[in-house]
Amino acid sequence: MTPRFDTILITGAAGRLGTELRRGLAPVARTLRLADRAPVSNLQPNEQSLTFDLSDADAVSRAVEGVDAIVHFGGAPMERPWDDILNSSIIGSYNVYEAARKHRVPRIVYASSVHAIGYHRLEDQIDADAPHRPDSLYGLSKCFVEDLGRLYWDKFGVETAALRIFSSFPEPADRRMLWSWLSFDDCIRLVTAALTAPQVGFTVSFGISDNAVKAVDNRLAAHLGFHPQDNTEPFRSAVEARTPVPDPAAPAVQALGGWFVDLGHPDDEAAK
């Protein structure tokens, strides 16, 4: 594959999905500029590494300068106390978008989450026009950045593909993941499609593999050209054998966000 980009910035490059994207996006760009608050190890010849916190606007600006696209997977990886969410995910993402505007980066691919719409139910069969229903402070931060992306497209012309990733792990770990799983390879396909689609504007796409149970309607993102190739059927019998049948009336079973709806306020937990 001939590289489509000279330099792509990946934030959160030391994380689980960031590590997979390093592998998957290597053919797409001549240089991958990797950013994380933790050092990135095992650098390849086509990789650069920067270590900083996304709340540092000057460091973010230096990282964004000269890149052709941003794959923004940085921020708090799960539910965290409010100060962590605010600084890492909300202020940090604002810094990314401001740097993109100032350095004229045309497109951002953002790792949003199912938790931005976590209180919708599986049987609702929502599409990307459904309203936000965050299930946590983590999900709330994803709503903020989606709206940030909408603003920066409408006002400043910075395109955003907001990818609402559900459950991206090496394989499904429980019964919920039999419908919510996104394989690593399909995650790479989704990000690659979002980077290379002719036109994105502001687009929300759901990140799920081609599983038998369809949790959402992804037709409004068809122009990205994402075609998942994996599904959970090879794992079904093993998952069902080792996990009990859940109570179908339980909120965590009914809601798209799963067990996140059962979480309390993280600041209460931190105070214990």
RAVENBEL-V9437 format. One line per field, one symbol per residue. ss: DSSP state (h for helix, s for strand, l for the rest). phi: phi as a letter, one per 20 degrees, with the letter a starting at -180 (. if undefined). burial: # if it has 24 or more other C-alpha atoms within 12 Angstrom, else .. A space follows every 50 residues. Layout:
ss: ???
phi: ???
burial: ???
This chain:
ss: llllsssssssllllhhhhhhhhhhlllssssssssllllllllllssss slllllhhhhhhhhllllsssslllllllllhhhhhhhhhhhhhhhhhhh hhllllssssssshhhllllshhhllllllllllllhhhhhhhhhhhhhh hhhhhhllssssssslslllllllllhhhhsllhhhhhhhhhhhhhllll lsssssslllllllllllhhhhhhllllllllhhhhhhhhhhllllllll hhhhsllhhhhhlllhhhhhhl
phi: .fgecfcdedemfeegfgfffgffegfecfcdedcafdfedlfegeddcc daeffefffffffegneeacdedeofebfbggffffffeefgfgffffff ffelefbcddefbgffcfefegfflfdfeffgbfdafgfffffgfgffff gfffecmefcdeeefecdbgbfebfgffddfcfffffffffffffdggbc mdcdcedbfeffeeebddffdgffmecfddbegfdgfffffdcfffffef gfefegfmfffefeffffffff
burial: ....#.#########.##########.##########..#......#### #####.#..#######################.################# #.####################...###...################### .##..##############.###########################..# ###########..#####..#.##.###.###..##.............. .##########...........
